[in-house]
Amino acid sequence: MAYQYNRPAAYLPDPAQGPFVVPMHTLSLPAHWEEPLLRLYHGGMTEGQAERWRRVPTAAVNQLMRATAPDIVTVDSTARFGSETPWLYCQDAYPMAVTNLYIATWLKSLPRDADDPETTALLMNCFRDLDTGALSWRPGKIDLLEQELSPGGTALPASHVYRLLPDILAERIVCQGPYEHHGQQLSFRQVAGRTGARGQGSGGAELMSNVIEYVPRRRGGDAKPAYYAATLRITVRTVPFSPVPRVHVAAGVRRFVTGKVYMPYGKGVSAYLLPDDSLVHDGPQPQRFAVAMLEWKNGTTDWRQGGAEGMLARISALDALPSPDRLVKEAGHWIHGRDGIRIAIGHQAAMGRHTIGTGLMPSERRRLIEWAEQAIAPEFVPVPKLERSAYARPPRKQLKKLPSIPKNVEKKDPEDLAVILDERELNAAHNAQVLRARLAEALEGEDLTAVVLHQSDAIRDQMIAAAETGLGLAGHRRAQGPDTWVWETEELTVRLHAQPLGVLGAPLGDDSAPRRGQEHDKAIEERRTGVARAMAALREAVPGVRLAFVELDGQDAFRHAKRRSDPKHAIRLGCADAGLVTQFIRPPDPDMEADEALADAGLRAAAAWSDGLRQTGMRLVPQHTLGDTLIPANLNQVAFHLVERRLDGPTGKQQFTPIAVLIRPGAKCVLGKSADMHEWVPYPELLKTLTGRVEGRKNSAEQSALTAAFVKKTLAQLRSTPTLVMAHAQDVRKRWPWLRNDGLERDRLGLDGGPTQRIGLYGKQLRVVRVADGSRDETAQCWAEAEERSPELEGQQRGGIAMGLWRPGARGDSDRVFYSTTGKSGTQTKLTNDDAKLTPHTNAAGNNSYRPTVNAWNPDLLELTVACLQPGDDAEAWSAFVHQQRFSEDYRAGREGLALPLILHLARLADDYALPHEIDEVLDLADPQTTASPDDALWGQIAFDFCIDGGVIGE
């Protein structure tokens, strides 16, 4: 029996409780401060610079207070001088002497040259003009449910609600006492909130438990202890077309570093501080975790607002903190407290593996959230459970399921086992034939010719095995090694060439990583050119090569400054120059046992092979089951996506390229186009055009205008055919504001910042669905209640995973918003829904389920807003169509469900090819004499010699 309900961790204000008003102290920025502060800030700037920086920044002082005075709630880093909207809030008036110290420290940080005599004079005049002694906290009452309505009928909470309401609710959760399960307690404290949070999708409050220590047992004795904590996040969110805001409660895990801290360049690492006394003289003892940021830049590690001349030094906070250099070398020494302070350094995924796994499984998540929700009652009540949609069927199957082989094969009846194996063989043959047919369509009758650039024979062999298994080629082999494999089937011919990667895969630079800037650019250029020449020589000797599988070390091998020595992006650029798309695969894991590493490599090779085929434009589009009366035949699917890179990206250059991806009925492959293209091109051509672009910097207005013009032009081209547009909210709305919750209006489309227009003006056959995921807690965490299927579990707070399409259970909710969830991931076969990592737990069978080291997994609650329809359309049917597009069978995860519908998934994958990089000259691959360096010619000759020696030319 399938679950009929899904429980989101979302809460509505109970109208029976009336207004939610709390007393608070506030501090505003006086109007007469703006002019003297601007004079101080602009001191030493040119007229052009002063014009560009027209507002006094408050972000630095907000961050300083977050680190040293966590009980001050900062709400709006863009608070305007003279505005009635406060800058700071606090439940109890903060000591004015300490407040003035922060303001004075802030003022001293504004001038560019603090040692300049003119700056000193400006600073003294500014102090006099501001008269900070007259500043005072004002008591008052704040409405935590203050809001308006958007033109589309969506709730618009006041800006302070996003920060203050979660903060008040978080405090109530702390005050209710510890969380307890199976005899173990967790005490929670609030964590200093984000600064500068404002408006939809921002703000929130966080709680963190006391640190949990876990000592894994290993052969030969216990291993080193690992540390982590439970977290709770409280956020205010809205739902399109709903006049009532809601509160989301999310549970998670934060892991901490115990040894040396890996510091990513230019990016901060969070340090969670709990001192015995205030970090500021005469400040109150903090009740919350403060958050300070460590960063590594130009060869040194420092506190982000610290340093010899930084803000932390000016308020004497550095006296209570260990030196950054010592802390990042011995992070674990302060976790339990030392020298009057407890410090825990947050672990990031980029730092590599951690003993403790990520996330919480459904039962433990449910227990923790239901414990927290007791504290926010009675003002807030759970939203009604989501109900299963009437359109609950999965898409039509195109591939046949392979029967499972029993675990205890030796105990299975031989005849029964033979039946299972025969069925597996028949179904696998059918599936392979379907995939070969789809691939042949995408290649338009040409052979599939690919090259494997390998560093080990193991990966080469696994890729060959993946090709045979994935396309059912075992009985069609016509040539076998040593460097070339050929398979001929009725549908197509597959050629696979293997070549050692050699010097093409060496780290960039010489003995050390190249420095940022010109040295890094030059290293990329040399490798890019060398790869392009090697691949061009290969294509000349082996016509038709279009896909390269490259065995290369993963990110873990290129940490810290070494990340600039990672050749992956230069290899992808060079392959694109030579007309090849690329798929990378890591070498066998040296930390695993040999057999385990080989099995793992086989799984990754199969995934890499499938991913590589999709980059050729091959399509296995889910076939919906809704019929032509609900969904028009010959429906185009279009996804818009913004391909972006920042200056801190892999090539150190910026890029902003709006693209569209199209699944067109009758087209032989997936199509795509960018804003500077007039026609649709095959998907692999789109990918290759995204590499090497270096575009002039555009401001947000220019980017929005470019996006709007591109969308208009694309819709105009599709005006005469049934078309469904899908857009991922968190990706596109920053440059297409209509996609924000407060911008959406039913059946009205907005593009260029002007008034919305009826959807019919853009086409009588156009529909638009906006998809939003759970990033930044925009959609709530969820679980199915296990007692629905097992009444004997009543009261035990067991959670399950429910796959399906869901509609809101609340009466009066929008009939345009639905939710999609996937099933349990196929990679999590060893996990159970009862596994726990915060406290001891036993499952229903009475067995120990305490497993802190496993990575937990829960399905994301994907929000589907059917924004624009045509008269007579069924919104629930259109949401069911989008839901079914998540189940593309040629993906390993497709049977359980992709994170996004297929077309949005393909659009997002284009980001891998966003590698802005310029070269001095246009590369003429037809002329082997034009080389960027001697090594390039060597690499090209190596590739050419390989092709000759491998016997390819004479075949």
Secondary structure, DSSP 8 states (H G I E B T S, - for coil): ---SEEEESEEEE-GGG---EEEEEEE---GGGHHHHHHHHHTT--HHHHHH--S---HHHHHHHHHH-TTSEE--TT--TT-SS-SEEESS---HHHHHHHHHHHHHHSSS-TTSHHHHHHHHHHHHHH-GGG---EEEEEETT-EEE-TTS-EEE-TTHHHHHHHHHHHHHHHT--EEETTEEE-EEEE---SS--STT---EEEEE--EEE--EETTEE---EEEEEEEEEEEE--TT-SS-EEEEEEEEEEE--S-----BT-EEEEEEEESS-SSTT-----SBEEEEEEEETTEEEETT-STTSHHHHTTGGGGS--HHHHHHSGGGGTT-BTTEEEEEB--GGG---SS-SS--HHHHHHHHHHHHHHHTTTEEE---EEE-S-----B-SS-------S-GGGS-HHHHHHHHHHHHHHHHHHHHHHHHHHHHHHTT--EEEEEEESSHHHHHHHHHHHHHHHT-GGGEEEE-SSEEEEE-SS-EEEEEEEE-GGGGS-SSSSS---TTHHHHHHHHHHHHHHHHHHHHHHHHSTTEEEEEEE---GGGS-GGGGGG--HHHHHHHHHHTT-EEEEE----TTS-HHHHHHHHHHHHHHHHHHHHHTTT-----B-SS-TTTS-SS-EEEEEEEEEE-TTSTTS--EEEEEEEEE-TT-SS-EEEETT-SS-EEHHHHHHHTBT-------HHHHHHHHHHHHHHHHHHTTTS-EEEEEEHHHHTTT-GGGSTTT-BTTEE--SSS--EEGGGG-TTEEEEEEE-SGGGSS--EEEEGGGT-GGGTTS--EE---EEEE--STTS-TTEEEEE----TT-TT--TT-BSSS--B-TTS-B-B-TTS-------EEEEEEE--TT--HHHHHHHHHHTT--TTSTTTTT--SS-HHHHHHHHGGGG-B----SS---TT-TT--SSHHHHHHHHHHHHHHHHTT-TT-
